[in-house]
């Protein structure tokens, strides 16, 4: 380890991940928001580039681009409204998590389980508080911090197995559950929505992406990667895309929250409104305090 790495633990961690073949990139200190223009698309294993990133700002969080050549990661979420550990322990008992190479405690008290990377897409089971990060996704890694709390390595072991997300979905949700359509003319697939987002003019891109993401989530389309790609083609920056999609997911996770209006694709706004995606959330509302819970079974 060089003197610079010794004095900069986040640089040292980023280089360690890169030497393992995992592409990394920086995020804003204390947040999950990418610090580079194109987010995970800028992820690299180039030691000179990585050193330059963290030499300029040693406090930047360390993000790993998931999916081959990076890892696949199962994200066990913990929120005030529920925990993913019940589903996690069921997967553990059924042998779906055998061969995980690492377990990391997240700032919310949840868990990241690392597996060999694959070409699977990202996935989400909101009813079970589980997310899957693979091709087209990313996660923060130790020693990153969010809200003053760190990502902490709990266990590291030899493991080369992957996680079959389709098998996980079949076990936890054997019968696909789709929300009933509230409008006959609602877009039925991500491709149609993505095509609409890609054609949005400047001034309506952010709001249009938010609208399309809500339509996709309501239709049960949990992978928003195609919409993100379309937004990039339309000209939105990576940070705006990440915040807008996160805002849409939060809105759809609220069991009794207001639902966005259903219906046909709206006309683009006539005045500029490419505001930060955080503007879609209620202003001035403090984030709920998360209840920290331990796994019910020892990860092995």
Buried (B, 14 or more C-beta within 10 A) or exposed (E): EEEBBEEBBBBBBBBBBBEEEBBBBBBBBBBBBBBBEBBBBBBBBEEEEBBEBBEEEBEBBBBBBBBBEBBBBBBBBBBEEBBBBEBBBBBBEEEBBEBBBBBBBBBBBBBBBBBBBBEBBBBBBBEBBBBBBBBBBBBBBBBBBBEEBBBEBBBEEEBEEBBBBEEBBEBBEEEEEEEEEEEEEBBEEBEBBBBBBBEBEEBBBBBBBBBBBBBBBBBEBBBBBBBBBBBBEBEBBBBBBBBBBBBBBEBBBEEEEEEBEEEEBEEBBEEEBBEEBEBBBEEEEEEEEBEEEEBEEEBE
